Amino acid sequence: MSVAGQLAWLHEFKPDSRIDASLISIPGADFTVAGARTASDAAKIDTGFRLALNRQAALSASFNSELAGRSRSFAGSGALRVSW
């Protein structure tokens, strides 16, 4: 059985995701597109394991999360790998 883990700190230097644009064919048609704000600081946690059942089969799973002041993100996956 093998286990892995990673802990990281994320810092976004520009959390405001605005884009200023204009249309070349229409003078004076400037506009701004505002996207979702990202967190300035967040913790990222990745963990997983792999378990060999025998020479042909193995189980694995992983869990990823990103934790910030007002937002939380969680994801996970699992697999059964069989070869013959």
N, C-alpha and C positions, 0 to 999 in steps of 0.2 A: 504494500500500500504506500502510495506517495501522496503527501499533502503539501500544498503551496499556499502562500498568503502574501499579500502586499498591502501596505498602508501608505497613502500619499496625501499631501496637502496641495490643493489647487488654488491658485490666485489668479483672478482675471483682472488685467490691468485696464481694460476698457469694457466695463459691464454694459454700457449703453450701446445697443446694436442699431444705430441709425445710419441710413445711407442717404446722402443727398445726391439727386440725379436730375437730369434735364434731357429734353428731347431736342436733338439737333435740328430736325425738320420744322419744329415749331418754336421760334424764338420766344423767350420769356415764359416757357412752360416748365419752370423749375418745380420740383416736388421732393418731399422727404418720405422715405419708407422707414417706419419704426418697427423693429422686431421685438421679440420678448427679451426682457432684461435677464441677464444671468447673475448668479450670485458672485459677489466679490471674492469670498473665501468659502471653500468647501473641503470636506474630507472624503477621500475615495478609498474604498475597501474592496479588495478582490481576494476571494478565497476559493479553493477547489481541492478535489482529491481524485485519485485514480486507484482503483482496486482491481488487480488481475485475479480473476476467478480461476482460470487455468491458462494453458498456452493459447487457446483459441478465443477466449471471451474475457472481456473487461468491463467494469462499470466505472463511470466517471460523472462528476457533477461539479458545477461552478456557481458561485454567487457573487454578484457585483452590486455595489451600492455607492451612491454619491449623496452625502449629507451636508446640507447648508442650513443657514438660519431659518429660512422660510420654505425650503423645498427639500424633498426627499425623492430619490430615485432608486428603485430596486429591480434587479433582473437576475434570473437564474436559468440554468439549463442542466439537463442530465442526458446521459447517453448509455446505451448498451452496445458494445462493439463486439461482433462475432466474425471471425474469419475462418475459412476452411480451405 
